[in-house]
Amino acid sequence: MKTANLAIVFTDIKGFTERTSRQTLEENQRLLQVHSALLSPLFNAFGGRIVKSIGDAFLVTFESPTQAVLSGIAIQDRLWHHNRTVEEAEQIHVRVAINVGEVRLDGNDIFGEPVNIAARVEGIAEAGEVYFTEAVYLAMNKAEVPSKEVGAYELKGIPGKIRVFHVPRAPYRVEAPDAGAIAEAPGAESVPPFGNLALARVAEASSQQPPVDASGLGQRAAVISQRAAAGATVLGQQAAVLGRQARTVGGSLFSRAMAALPEPVAKYRVALGAGVVLAVVGILMLSFSGDPTLRAIRAVERAPEDERAALAKDVRAVILREEDSGRRHFLLGRLTEATGKPDEALKSYASAVKAGSADAEKRIVDLFEHARCDVRSDAASTAGKLQLKRAVRPLERLMSDGGPDDGSRTGLFGLSKCDSKVAAESALKSFKDR
């Protein structure tokens, strides 16, 4: 088994469990999508690798402890900007905890005491803060990252006390690379908590395009505008080419495209800027044949992974205007799949089936052939719960053939095995029992 010395970052949303208990499933999905859209690009910008996301939690690794802390600082400032543009009930407050050490690499997962310590530190971290261990403090570049000791803690399952530090709030004055040289000034609440110290380093937060979006469209729209203006549109390479072609056609095509924009997108055309409008023209050109919304969803699927969430937000706004409940939930499911979350899409498909969508029934059955065991199993279970008669024969085939990864480890700690054959058999029994 391979090992590596890495910085480990854990994040989660404050009060997530309580919050989800009083929200609808759709509101919870929306919360997680916005959360991911805000955080994921910043992990990537500072060289992080997202190992996994479980509900509201991210586990991310960095080769550089300094970059890991800077990503946490950037996240807190970006959320500060975001929270100023939304109602209090929609605000997102996260905790960030960081440790560094030698971990075991197993496929796409990581294990070891450094991971456990990072998780424990997250448990004591405050929302809006960036906490890190003494190991990070000793390894990072203290000239780049202000720091201040919080205290020494006994963490469950960890021998001895762990010294924990945090990044103090801005504005601060750094006279020397040590914790004692930081002076916190009054009035810090009037500026981002960390003064855009790290956010300013992100390429998309240039001096001409500040990261704050005052238009009300939200933080992600500002990011989309900046990337589109630079030519790296969230539609991926194909849509970017189409957007540039549309720009050369002239004013008449531009005007027709503006008139054709869906209302939620057209509403923000000024705030988004010409770059995003041309990107949307690319979507429209892709949509001239076939279902335009499905074509837009396929554009999301083809886009680079770190761009999908931003584009998906705009497509989602169009889908939510769909009056037919069954079709709306079906399209939301397809969009969720396009962002790489087929297991979560099944929830939308189930809602669509209940609203009478035959397309959603077919899609659930199609997922019996998915490459991932957990998706096949969840699809089989969903078909059983919904009593989909059209799923009986496909379920029988799944029970007989299964999939190549049956028997793979699943769960948070890999303690259980996945078997889509068993899931199909269980689903079939539910038909017989009723």
PyMOL commands that set and color helices and strands:
alter all, ss='L'
color gray80, all
select helices_A, chain A and resi 16-21+25-45+65-83+88-90+113-124+134-139+179-181+188-190+199-201+219-229+236-249+251-260+263-266+269-286+292-302+305-319+325-338+342-354+358-369+373-386+389-401+420-432
alter helices_A, ss='H'
color red, helices_A
select strands_A, chain A and resi 2-13+49-54+57-62+94-106+109-111+130-133+148-154+161-166+172-174+182-184+409-410+416-417
alter strands_A, ss='S'
color yellow, strands_A
deselect
rebuild
show_as cartoon
